């Protein structure tokens, strides 16, 4: 267990994390290379006598990356990243103190469950030209977050209307690269 002081608070917050990670890989120098990484974890925080899942907790995280050598200097690759949603956070509706744990009466709305799962797909295409003497040039085309997926980052509760999920702007990052090497 790790205990840390919360800035601006007279109380301290205790944080506990447990988890298991499985990692399998095959060298990217092989014709088909890549890795699979899966993490199962739980992070809880205790503050003011209240223990809840930490706001950054993600129970499941999966990352799969594959690269394939097509021959003649061509290589393709992709990465799939998936993470389960963070827990929805309690939202104060009426007569709340600075800490929901110290509310004067049970007047806050507590959404149940998690935010939606987030996933992203990245892709890469490269061509390598090798010259006499061992020098080479590689050109790459890549796209990070190919399908323009926005990440769920929070929830907004409105009495009588329910919960709306808020999203962080999606980042789509296409790029062109050039790399060179000498023997």
N, C-alpha and C positions, 0 to 999 in steps of 0.2 A: 504494500500500500504506500502511496506517495501522498504526503500532505503538503499543500502549498498555501501561502497566504493570498487571498483575493485582494487585488489592489482596491483601495477605497473602502474596505470593509473591516469592521472590527472583528469579524469572525474568520476562521480559517475554513478552507474547503478541502475535503479529503477526496482524492481521485483514485480509483482502482480499475486496472485493466487486466483482462485475461484473454488469451487467444491461442490459436493454433494456425500455423501456416504450412502449406504444402507447396513445394516448388520443384517442378520437373523441367529439365532443359535438354536440348540437343544443340550442339555447337552450330552456330550460324555459318561456319565454313563448310558444312555438309551441304549436299544438294537441297535437302529440306531441313531447315533448322528452325529453332524457336524455343519458346518456353510457355509453361502454364503455371500461374501462381494463384493460389486460392487462400484467403484468410477468413477465418471464422473467429470473431472476437466480441467482447462486451466491455464497455467502459461505463462505469457509474460514478457519480459525484454525490457527495453528501455535504450539505450546507444547511445550517440552521435546523438540524435534526431531520431533514428531509433527504432521502436517498432516491435518486432518479437516474435514468440513463443520461449520460452526458450529451450535451447538444451536438457534439461532433461525432458521436458514436455511429458507426456503420457496422452492422452485424456481418455482412457478407461483402467481400471485395474479390473480384475475379479479373485477372489480366491474362490474355492469351496473345502471343505474338508469333507470327510465322513468316519465314522468308524462304523463297524458292528460287533456285538457280535455273533459269530457262535455257542456259547455254549461250554461246557466242557473246558473252559479256553482259547479258541481260539478267536482271534479278527483280523479282516483285516481292512485296511484303505487306503485311497488314497487322494491326493491333486492335483487339477488341478489349474494352475496359468497361466493367459493369460493377456498380456498387449499390447495395440496398440503401433505402432512404434513411435519413437521420430521423430521430424521433420528433414528433410534433411537440411544440412547447406550450405550456400553459399560458393563457392570455387573460389578463385582468380585465373585467368588465365594469366593476363598480366597487368603490370604497376599498381600495387596495393600498397596503403599505408598500414600501420599496421592495420588500421580499414577499413573494407569494406564500412562503412558508409561514409568514406572520400576518396573513390577512385576518381582518377582524371577524369575518364570517365567511362561509364558503360561497363567495360571490364571483369566483373566477371560472372561466370556461376551460376545461381541460380536453383538448382534442385527443382522440384515441388513435393509436397506430403510428405509422411512419409516413414520411413524405414519399412520393413515388420513387421507384428505382431509376437510377441514371445510367445510361450507357452511351458509349462513344466508339466510333470506328475511325481509325487512321489508316491511310494507305500510302504506299511508296513504290515508285518505279525507278530503276537505275540502269544505266548503260556504262560499261567500263571499256575503255580503249587502252590496250597495252602496246607499247612501242618497243622496237629493238633496243636492247640495253637495259630493259626492265622499268623504264619510266612509264607512267600511266596517267590517264585523266578519266574521271568519272563524273557523269552528269546525272542529276536526280530531279525528279518531280515528286512532291509529297503533298498530302493534304491531311491536316489535323482536324478531326471532328467533321468528317466528310458529309454527314447527314444533318449538320447544323442543329445538334441537340442542345437545348438549354438545361442547365442543372437546377433542380428544385432546391432552394436554399432556406425556405421558411414557410410559415403559414400565417394567414390573417383571419382571425375569427371575428365575425360580425353577429351580434345577438339577433336571433330570428332569421338569419340568412345562411348560417353555416360557416364553413371554412373554405378559404380560397388559398391555393398554393402560390407562393411567389417564386419566381425563377431568376437566376443569374443569366445575364445576356450570354448567348452562345458565342463562342469564339471559333470561327472557321479560319484556318490558317494555311492557305496554299503557299507553297514555296518552291523555288527553283534553286538548285545548288550545283556547284562545280568544285571538284576536289582534284588535286594533282599530287603525284608522288614521284620521287626520284630514287634510283637504286642506292 
